[in-house]
Amino acid sequence: MQNENETYDVLQALYDTVIERRDNPQEKSYTCYLLDTGLDKILKKVGEECAETIIAAKNDSDTSPRRTTATATLSARSATCCITSWC
């Protein structure tokens, strides 16, 4: 399981990536696509990622590192979408 510093580092890296894409758009970047499409599309994606994270967490009765990593990855994806919506 990740400690608080590792979680912060992941979220900081995601935030930095979103800001980088916003300030220096890259062709075929999904983050750029979301930023260009607008808030409604971003919020829809946030909702999808949140639902996936909730389901993964509910099903995460196995404490294997692989399963925990999968749940953490989904949480990171949700965080990325949330960060994107605030930029």
Biopython code that builds the backbone (N, CA, C, O; Angstrom):
import numpy as np
from Bio.PDB.StructureBuilder import StructureBuilder

atoms = [
    (1, "MET", "N", (0.836, -1.185, 0.000)),
    (1, "MET", "CA", (0.000, 0.000, 0.000)),
    (1, "MET", "C", (0.880, 1.248, 0.000)),
    (1, "MET", "O", (1.951, 1.262, 0.608)),
    (2, "GLN", "N", (0.427, 2.279, -0.677)),
    (2, "GLN", "CA", (1.206, 3.505, -0.764)),
    (2, "GLN", "C", (1.120, 4.292, 0.530)),
    (2, "GLN", "O", (0.084, 4.300, 1.195)),
    (3, "ASN", "N", (2.219, 4.958, 0.886)),
    (3, "ASN", "CA", (2.140, 5.853, 2.027)),
    (3, "ASN", "C", (1.708, 7.232, 1.528)),
    (3, "ASN", "O", (1.560, 7.451, 0.326)),
    (4, "GLU", "N", (1.508, 8.153, 2.464)),
    (4, "GLU", "CA", (0.998, 9.469, 2.087)),
    (4, "GLU", "C", (1.942, 10.227, 1.152)),
    (4, "GLU", "O", (1.489, 10.918, 0.240)),
    (5, "ASN", "N", (3.244, 10.098, 1.376)),
    (5, "ASN", "CA", (4.199, 10.798, 0.514)),
    (5, "ASN", "C", (4.145, 10.272, -0.913)),
    (5, "ASN", "O", (4.200, 11.053, -1.864)),
    (6, "GLU", "N", (4.036, 8.940, -1.074)),
    (6, "GLU", "CA", (3.952, 8.371, -2.420)),
    (6, "GLU", "C", (2.678, 8.811, -3.109)),
    (6, "GLU", "O", (2.690, 9.124, -4.300)),
    (7, "THR", "N", (1.583, 8.840, -2.377)),
    (7, "THR", "CA", (0.317, 9.289, -2.942)),
    (7, "THR", "C", (0.426, 10.746, -3.374)),
    (7, "THR", "O", (-0.019, 11.107, -4.463)),
    (8, "TYR", "N", (1.010, 11.576, -2.530)),
    (8, "TYR", "CA", (1.194, 12.987, -2.881)),
    (8, "TYR", "C", (2.051, 13.103, -4.137)),
    (8, "TYR", "O", (1.733, 13.889, -5.029)),
    (9, "ASP", "N", (3.140, 12.327, -4.217)),
    (9, "ASP", "CA", (4.029, 12.386, -5.374)),
    (9, "ASP", "C", (3.287, 12.035, -6.660)),
    (9, "ASP", "O", (3.483, 12.682, -7.689)),
    (10, "VAL", "N", (2.441, 11.017, -6.604)),
    (10, "VAL", "CA", (1.674, 10.614, -7.781)),
    (10, "VAL", "C", (0.707, 11.720, -8.183)),
    (10, "VAL", "O", (0.611, 12.073, -9.359)),
    (11, "LEU", "N", (0.003, 12.257, -7.220)),
    (11, "LEU", "CA", (-0.952, 13.328, -7.522)),
    (11, "LEU", "C", (-0.242, 14.576, -8.031)),
    (11, "LEU", "O", (-0.744, 15.251, -8.930)),
    (12, "GLN", "N", (0.917, 14.887, -7.467)),
    (12, "GLN", "CA", (1.678, 16.042, -7.936)),
    (12, "GLN", "C", (2.137, 15.830, -9.372)),
    (12, "GLN", "O", (2.072, 16.748, -10.190)),
    (13, "ALA", "N", (2.600, 14.625, -9.678)),
    (13, "ALA", "CA", (3.043, 14.318, -11.052)),
    (13, "ALA", "C", (1.872, 14.421, -12.024)),
    (13, "ALA", "O", (2.026, 14.937, -13.131)),
    (14, "LEU", "N", (0.702, 13.932, -11.614)),
    (14, "LEU", "CA", (-0.478, 14.032, -12.470)),
    (14, "LEU", "C", (-0.864, 15.496, -12.685)),
    (14, "LEU", "O", (-1.166, 15.911, -13.804)),
    (15, "TYR", "N", (-0.851, 16.256, -11.616)),
    (15, "TYR", "CA", (-1.186, 17.669, -11.713)),
    (15, "TYR", "C", (-0.216, 18.382, -12.662)),
    (15, "TYR", "O", (-0.629, 19.160, -13.522)),
    (16, "ASP", "N", (1.071, 18.102, -12.491)),
    (16, "ASP", "CA", (2.083, 18.727, -13.346)),
    (16, "ASP", "C", (1.864, 18.379, -14.815)),
    (16, "ASP", "O", (2.040, 19.223, -15.693)),
    (17, "THR", "N", (1.482, 17.136, -15.076)),
    (17, "THR", "CA", (1.231, 16.704, -16.452)),
    (17, "THR", "C", (0.039, 17.451, -17.045)),
    (17, "THR", "O", (0.087, 17.900, -18.189)),
    (18, "VAL", "N", (-1.016, 17.578, -16.269)),
    (18, "VAL", "CA", (-2.206, 18.281, -16.760)),
    (18, "VAL", "C", (-1.878, 19.741, -17.065)),
    (18, "VAL", "O", (-2.282, 20.268, -18.101)),
    (19, "ILE", "N", (-1.154, 20.384, -16.173)),
    (19, "ILE", "CA", (-0.786, 21.784, -16.393)),
    (19, "ILE", "C", (0.116, 21.905, -17.619)),
    (19, "ILE", "O", (-0.026, 22.836, -18.412)),
    (20, "GLU", "N", (1.039, 20.966, -17.768)),
    (20, "GLU", "CA", (1.931, 20.963, -18.942)),
    (20, "GLU", "C", (1.121, 20.831, -20.229)),
    (20, "GLU", "O", (1.386, 21.538, -21.201)),
    (21, "ARG", "N", (0.135, 19.928, -20.243)),
    (21, "ARG", "CA", (-0.700, 19.746, -21.442)),
    (21, "ARG", "C", (-1.534, 20.983, -21.717)),
    (21, "ARG", "O", (-1.731, 21.370, -22.868)),
    (22, "ARG", "N", (-2.025, 21.600, -20.647)),
    (22, "ARG", "CA", (-2.819, 22.818, -20.822)),
    (22, "ARG", "C", (-1.969, 23.938, -21.423)),
    (22, "ARG", "O", (-2.400, 24.636, -22.341)),
    (23, "ASP", "N", (-0.767, 24.098, -20.896)),
    (23, "ASP", "CA", (0.096, 25.193, -21.329)),
    (23, "ASP", "C", (0.834, 24.909, -22.633)),
    (23, "ASP", "O", (1.185, 25.835, -23.365)),
    (24, "ASN", "N", (1.068, 23.629, -22.926)),
    (24, "ASN", "CA", (1.790, 23.209, -24.135)),
    (24, "ASN", "C", (1.058, 22.025, -24.755)),
    (24, "ASN", "O", (1.507, 20.885, -24.637)),
    (25, "PRO", "N", (-0.066, 22.291, -25.414)),
    (25, "PRO", "CA", (-0.885, 21.193, -25.957)),
    (25, "PRO", "C", (-0.081, 20.261, -26.860)),
    (25, "PRO", "O", (0.785, 20.686, -27.625)),
    (26, "GLN", "N", (-0.402, 18.976, -26.737)),
    (26, "GLN", "CA", (0.239, 17.960, -27.563)),
    (26, "GLN", "C", (-0.816, 17.252, -28.394)),
    (26, "GLN", "O", (-1.907, 16.942, -27.916)),
    (27, "GLU", "N", (-0.470, 17.007, -29.632)),
    (27, "GLU", "CA", (-1.372, 16.305, -30.529)),
    (27, "GLU", "C", (-1.686, 14.918, -29.977)),
    (27, "GLU", "O", (-0.799, 14.228, -29.474)),
    (28, "LYS", "N", (-2.936, 14.519, -30.071)),
    (28, "LYS", "CA", (-3.421, 13.208, -29.631)),
    (28, "LYS", "C", (-3.378, 13.003, -28.116)),
    (28, "LYS", "O", (-3.430, 11.863, -27.654)),
    (29, "SER", "N", (-3.285, 14.074, -27.341)),
    (29, "SER", "CA", (-3.322, 13.979, -25.884)),
    (29, "SER", "C", (-4.778, 13.964, -25.430)),
    (29, "SER", "O", (-5.550, 14.856, -25.779)),
    (30, "TYR", "N", (-5.151, 12.949, -24.650)),
    (30, "TYR", "CA", (-6.528, 12.872, -24.170)),
    (30, "TYR", "C", (-6.822, 14.031, -23.219)),
    (30, "TYR", "O", (-7.935, 14.555, -23.204)),
    (31, "THR", "N", (-5.840, 14.427, -22.437)),
    (31, "THR", "CA", (-6.027, 15.566, -21.541)),
    (31, "THR", "C", (-6.330, 16.829, -22.343)),
    (31, "THR", "O", (-7.221, 17.598, -21.982)),
    (32, "CYS", "N", (-5.590, 17.041, -23.427)),
    (32, "CYS", "CA", (-5.849, 18.205, -24.287)),
    (32, "CYS", "C", (-7.241, 18.126, -24.897)),
    (32, "CYS", "O", (-7.946, 19.130, -24.997)),
    (33, "TYR", "N", (-7.626, 16.926, -25.301)),
    (33, "TYR", "CA", (-8.968, 16.731, -25.852)),
    (33, "TYR", "C", (-10.019, 17.155, -24.834)),
    (33, "TYR", "O", (-10.952, 17.883, -25.171)),
    (34, "LEU", "N", (-9.872, 16.703, -23.592)),
    (34, "LEU", "CA", (-10.842, 17.066, -22.564)),
    (34, "LEU", "C", (-10.851, 18.575, -22.328)),
    (34, "LEU", "O", (-11.916, 19.183, -22.215)),
    (35, "LEU", "N", (-9.683, 19.166, -22.255)),
    (35, "LEU", "CA", (-9.610, 20.609, -22.041)),
    (35, "LEU", "C", (-10.258, 21.386, -23.183)),
    (35, "LEU", "O", (-10.910, 22.405, -22.954)),
    (36, "ASP", "N", (-10.080, 20.906, -24.406)),
    (36, "ASP", "CA", (-10.658, 21.573, -25.575)),
    (36, "ASP", "C", (-12.163, 21.367, -25.684)),
    (36, "ASP", "O", (-12.878, 22.230, -26.195)),
    (37, "THR", "N", (-12.640, 20.231, -25.207)),
    (37, "THR", "CA", (-14.054, 19.877, -25.356)),
    (37, "THR", "C", (-14.943, 20.647, -24.389)),
    (37, "THR", "O", (-16.077, 20.990, -24.720)),
    (38, "GLY", "N", (-14.432, 20.917, -23.205)),
    (38, "GLY", "CA", (-15.197, 21.724, -22.262)),
    (38, "GLY", "C", (-15.583, 20.997, -20.992)),
    (38, "GLY", "O", (-15.384, 19.791, -20.848)),
    (39, "LEU", "N", (-16.135, 21.764, -20.086)),
    (39, "LEU", "CA", (-16.418, 21.290, -18.747)),
    (39, "LEU", "C", (-17.412, 20.131, -18.698)),
    (39, "LEU", "O", (-17.236, 19.214, -17.896)),
    (40, "ASP", "N", (-18.451, 20.149, -19.535)),
    (40, "ASP", "CA", (-19.425, 19.057, -19.496)),
    (40, "ASP", "C", (-18.762, 17.710, -19.782)),
    (40, "ASP", "O", (-19.035, 16.730, -19.090)),
    (41, "LYS", "N", (-17.904, 17.653, -20.784)),
    (41, "LYS", "CA", (-17.212, 16.405, -21.132)),
    (41, "LYS", "C", (-16.250, 15.993, -20.007)),
    (41, "LYS", "O", (-16.147, 14.815, -19.666)),
    (42, "ILE", "N", (-15.552, 16.979, -19.442)),
    (42, "ILE", "CA", (-14.637, 16.697, -18.342)),
    (42, "ILE", "C", (-15.397, 16.108, -17.159)),
    (42, "ILE", "O", (-14.972, 15.107, -16.582)),
    (43, "LEU", "N", (-16.504, 16.716, -16.803)),
    (43, "LEU", "CA", (-17.283, 16.238, -15.655)),
    (43, "LEU", "C", (-17.885, 14.859, -15.908)),
    (43, "LEU", "O", (-17.985, 14.051, -14.985)),
    (44, "LYS", "N", (-18.285, 14.584, -17.142)),
    (44, "LYS", "CA", (-18.772, 13.250, -17.483)),
    (44, "LYS", "C", (-17.659, 12.228, -17.251)),
    (44, "LYS", "O", (-17.899, 11.163, -16.681)),
    (45, "LYS", "N", (-16.457, 12.548, -17.687)),
    (45, "LYS", "CA", (-15.323, 11.644, -17.502)),
    (45, "LYS", "C", (-15.001, 11.473, -16.024)),
    (45, "LYS", "O", (-14.688, 10.366, -15.584)),
    (46, "VAL", "N", (-15.075, 12.548, -15.257)),
    (46, "VAL", "CA", (-14.849, 12.460, -13.813)),
    (46, "VAL", "C", (-15.841, 11.479, -13.200)),
    (46, "VAL", "O", (-15.463, 10.629, -12.394)),
    (47, "GLY", "N", (-17.100, 11.595, -13.579)),
    (47, "GLY", "CA", (-18.123, 10.688, -13.059)),
    (47, "GLY", "C", (-17.843, 9.241, -13.409)),
    (47, "GLY", "O", (-17.999, 8.360, -12.564)),
    (48, "GLU", "N", (-17.430, 8.979, -14.647)),
    (48, "GLU", "CA", (-17.094, 7.615, -15.071)),
    (48, "GLU", "C", (-15.943, 7.054, -14.243)),
    (48, "GLU", "O", (-16.006, 5.920, -13.768)),
    (49, "GLU", "N", (-14.898, 7.850, -14.075)),
    (49, "GLU", "CA", (-13.726, 7.394, -13.322)),
    (49, "GLU", "C", (-14.066, 7.178, -11.853)),
    (49, "GLU", "O", (-13.577, 6.230, -11.238)),
    (50, "CYS", "N", (-14.891, 8.038, -11.292)),
    (50, "CYS", "CA", (-15.311, 7.866, -9.896)),
    (50, "CYS", "C", (-16.088, 6.569, -9.710)),
    (50, "CYS", "O", (-15.863, 5.833, -8.749)),
    (51, "ALA", "N", (-16.996, 6.297, -10.627)),
    (51, "ALA", "CA", (-17.781, 5.061, -10.543)),
    (51, "ALA", "C", (-16.865, 3.834, -10.627)),
    (51, "ALA", "O", (-17.036, 2.882, -9.865)),
    (52, "GLU", "N", (-15.900, 3.852, -11.545)),
    (52, "GLU", "CA", (-14.961, 2.729, -11.666)),
    (52, "GLU", "C", (-14.135, 2.563, -10.401)),
    (52, "GLU", "O", (-13.870, 1.438, -9.976)),
    (53, "THR", "N", (-13.728, 3.663, -9.802)),
    (53, "THR", "CA", (-12.928, 3.600, -8.584)),
    (53, "THR", "C", (-13.737, 3.025, -7.429)),
    (53, "THR", "O", (-13.232, 2.202, -6.666)),
    (54, "ILE", "N", (-14.974, 3.449, -7.300)),
    (54, "ILE", "CA", (-15.847, 2.949, -6.231)),
    (54, "ILE", "C", (-16.060, 1.450, -6.380)),
    (54, "ILE", "O", (-15.971, 0.712, -5.398)),
    (55, "ILE", "N", (-16.336, 0.999, -7.583)),
    (55, "ILE", "CA", (-16.554, -0.430, -7.824)),
    (55, "ILE", "C", (-15.281, -1.224, -7.543)),
    (55, "ILE", "O", (-15.335, -2.285, -6.922)),
    (56, "ALA", "N", (-14.141, -0.715, -7.998)),
    (56, "ALA", "CA", (-12.874, -1.412, -7.751)),
    (56, "ALA", "C", (-12.582, -1.493, -6.260)),
    (56, "ALA", "O", (-12.125, -2.527, -5.773)),
    (57, "ALA", "N", (-12.841, -0.418, -5.535)),
    (57, "ALA", "CA", (-12.600, -0.428, -4.094)),
    (57, "ALA", "C", (-13.532, -1.405, -3.393)),
    (57, "ALA", "O", (-13.121, -2.103, -2.467)),
    (58, "LYS", "N", (-14.784, -1.458, -3.831)),
    (58, "LYS", "CA", (-15.746, -2.393, -3.245)),
    (58, "LYS", "C", (-15.304, -3.829, -3.466)),
    (58, "LYS", "O", (-15.447, -4.669, -2.578)),
    (59, "ASN", "N", (-14.773, -4.110, -4.635)),
    (59, "ASN", "CA", (-14.370, -5.475, -4.987)),
    (59, "ASN", "C", (-12.973, -5.823, -4.504)),
    (59, "ASN", "O", (-12.494, -6.932, -4.743)),
    (60, "ASP", "N", (-12.322, -4.901, -3.836)),
    (60, "ASP", "CA", (-10.929, -5.083, -3.435)),
    (60, "ASP", "C", (-10.826, -5.789, -2.079)),
    (60, "ASP", "O", (-10.211, -5.263, -1.151)),
    (61, "SER", "N", (-11.430, -6.986, -1.965)),
    (61, "SER", "CA", (-11.315, -7.749, -0.724)),
    (61, "SER", "C", (-10.012, -8.528, -0.687)),
    (61, "SER", "O", (-9.546, -8.920, 0.383)),
    (62, "ASP", "N", (-9.422, -8.752, -1.858)),
    (62, "ASP", "CA", (-8.114, -9.404, -1.959)),
    (62, "ASP", "C", (-7.057, -8.332, -1.708)),
    (62, "ASP", "O", (-7.061, -7.298, -2.376)),
    (63, "THR", "N", (-6.173, -8.556, -0.779)),
    (63, "THR", "CA", (-5.183, -7.538, -0.431)),
    (63, "THR", "C", (-3.874, -7.725, -1.189)),
    (63, "THR", "O", (-2.836, -7.208, -0.774)),
    (64, "SER", "N", (-3.917, -8.455, -2.291)),
    (64, "SER", "CA", (-2.700, -8.658, -3.065)),
    (64, "SER", "C", (-2.213, -7.327, -3.617)),
    (64, "SER", "O", (-3.023, -6.451, -3.920)),
    (65, "PRO", "N", (-0.886, -7.161, -3.754)),
    (65, "PRO", "CA", (-0.346, -5.905, -4.289)),
    (65, "PRO", "C", (-0.896, -5.568, -5.665)),
    (65, "PRO", "O", (-1.106, -4.399, -5.985)),
    (66, "ARG", "N", (-1.126, -6.584, -6.473)),
    (66, "ARG", "CA", (-1.647, -6.355, -7.822)),
    (66, "ARG", "C", (-3.015, -5.695, -7.779)),
    (66, "ARG", "O", (-3.275, -4.729, -8.495)),
    (67, "ARG", "N", (-3.878, -6.224, -6.937)),
    (67, "ARG", "CA", (-5.233, -5.673, -6.818)),
    (67, "ARG", "C", (-5.179, -4.269, -6.220)),
    (67, "ARG", "O", (-5.871, -3.368, -6.694)),
    (68, "THR", "N", (-4.369, -4.077, -5.194)),
    (68, "THR", "CA", (-4.246, -2.766, -4.574)),
    (68, "THR", "C", (-3.720, -1.750, -5.579)),
    (68, "THR", "O", (-4.187, -0.612, -5.613)),
    (69, "THR", "N", (-2.763, -2.149, -6.390)),
    (69, "THR", "CA", (-2.220, -1.266, -7.417)),
    (69, "THR", "C", (-3.287, -0.897, -8.433)),
    (69, "THR", "O", (-3.354, 0.253, -8.867)),
    (70, "ALA", "N", (-4.119, -1.851, -8.816)),
    (70, "ALA", "CA", (-5.188, -1.569, -9.774)),
    (70, "ALA", "C", (-6.154, -0.532, -9.214)),
    (70, "ALA", "O", (-6.563, 0.390, -9.920)),
    (71, "THR", "N", (-6.512, -0.684, -7.958)),
    (71, "THR", "CA", (-7.415, 0.288, -7.334)),
    (71, "THR", "C", (-6.750, 1.654, -7.248)),
    (71, "THR", "O", (-7.390, 2.673, -7.510)),
    (72, "ALA", "N", (-5.477, 1.685, -6.885)),
    (72, "ALA", "CA", (-4.751, 2.952, -6.797)),
    (72, "ALA", "C", (-4.659, 3.619, -8.164)),
    (72, "ALA", "O", (-4.754, 4.841, -8.273)),
    (73, "THR", "N", (-4.475, 2.813, -9.203)),
    (73, "THR", "CA", (-4.401, 3.359, -10.560)),
    (73, "THR", "C", (-5.721, 4.004, -10.948)),
    (73, "THR", "O", (-5.740, 5.091, -11.525)),
    (74, "LEU", "N", (-6.814, 3.342, -10.636)),
    (74, "LEU", "CA", (-8.120, 3.928, -10.930)),
    (74, "LEU", "C", (-8.316, 5.222, -10.151)),
    (74, "LEU", "O", (-8.861, 6.191, -10.679)),
    (75, "SER", "N", (-7.874, 5.239, -8.905)),
    (75, "SER", "CA", (-7.987, 6.456, -8.109)),
    (75, "SER", "C", (-7.162, 7.573, -8.728)),
    (75, "SER", "O", (-7.592, 8.726, -8.756)),
    (76, "ALA", "N", (-5.981, 7.232, -9.221)),
    (76, "ALA", "CA", (-5.127, 8.238, -9.864)),
    (76, "ALA", "C", (-5.786, 8.770, -11.126)),
    (76, "ALA", "O", (-5.726, 9.967, -11.408)),
    (77, "ARG", "N", (-6.418, 7.878, -11.887)),
    (77, "ARG", "CA", (-7.119, 8.327, -13.095)),
    (77, "ARG", "C", (-8.239, 9.287, -12.725)),
    (77, "ARG", "O", (-8.444, 10.297, -13.399)),
    (78, "SER", "N", (-8.960, 8.979, -11.663)),
    (78, "SER", "CA", (-10.026, 9.872, -11.212)),
    (78, "SER", "C", (-9.457, 11.217, -10.805)),
    (78, "SER", "O", (-10.012, 12.266, -11.133)),
    (79, "ALA", "N", (-8.349, 11.177, -10.091)),
    (79, "ALA", "CA", (-7.710, 12.427, -9.657)),
    (79, "ALA", "C", (-7.284, 13.253, -10.864)),
    (79, "ALA", "O", (-7.441, 14.474, -10.876)),
    (80, "THR", "N", (-6.747, 12.584, -11.875)),
    (80, "THR", "CA", (-6.326, 13.297, -13.085)),
    (80, "THR", "C", (-7.507, 14.015, -13.713)),
    (80, "THR", "O", (-7.400, 15.178, -14.104)),
    (81, "CYS", "N", (-8.621, 13.328, -13.809)),
    (81, "CYS", "CA", (-9.810, 13.953, -14.400)),
    (81, "CYS", "C", (-10.280, 15.121, -13.556)),
    (81, "CYS", "O", (-10.676, 16.155, -14.095)),
    (82, "CYS", "N", (-10.244, 14.971, -12.238)),
    (82, "CYS", "CA", (-10.664, 16.076, -11.369)),
    (82, "CYS", "C", (-9.730, 17.264, -11.525)),
    (82, "CYS", "O", (-10.178, 18.407, -11.616)),
    (83, "ILE", "N", (-8.430, 16.990, -11.557)),
    (83, "ILE", "CA", (-7.460, 18.072, -11.739)),
    (83, "ILE", "C", (-7.716, 18.765, -13.069)),
    (83, "ILE", "O", (-7.682, 19.993, -13.153)),
    (84, "THR", "N", (-7.972, 17.979, -14.104)),
    (84, "THR", "CA", (-8.232, 18.535, -15.428)),
    (84, "THR", "C", (-9.423, 19.494, -15.381)),
    (84, "THR", "O", (-9.402, 20.551, -16.011)),
    (85, "SER", "N", (-10.444, 19.122, -14.642)),
    (85, "SER", "CA", (-11.650, 19.955, -14.603)),
    (85, "SER", "C", (-11.407, 21.282, -13.890)),
    (85, "SER", "O", (-12.141, 22.244, -14.114)),
    (86, "TRP", "N", (-10.391, 21.345, -13.035)),
    (86, "TRP", "CA", (-10.116, 22.578, -12.303)),
    (86, "TRP", "C", (-9.141, 23.493, -13.013)),
    (86, "TRP", "O", (-8.930, 24.620, -12.565)),
    (87, "CYS", "N", (-8.532, 23.043, -14.118)),
    (87, "CYS", "CA", (-7.489, 23.853, -14.784)),
    (87, "CYS", "C", (-8.096, 24.900, -15.674)),
    (87, "CYS", "O", (-7.371, 25.666, -16.308)),
]
sb = StructureBuilder()
sb.init_structure("model")
sb.init_model(0)
sb.init_chain("A")
sb.init_seg("    ")
for serial, (resi, resn, name, xyz) in enumerate(atoms, 1):
    if name == "N":
        sb.init_residue(resn, " ", resi, " ")
    sb.init_atom(name, np.array(xyz, "f"), 0.0, 1.0, " ", f" {name:<3s}", serial, name[0])
structure = sb.get_structure()
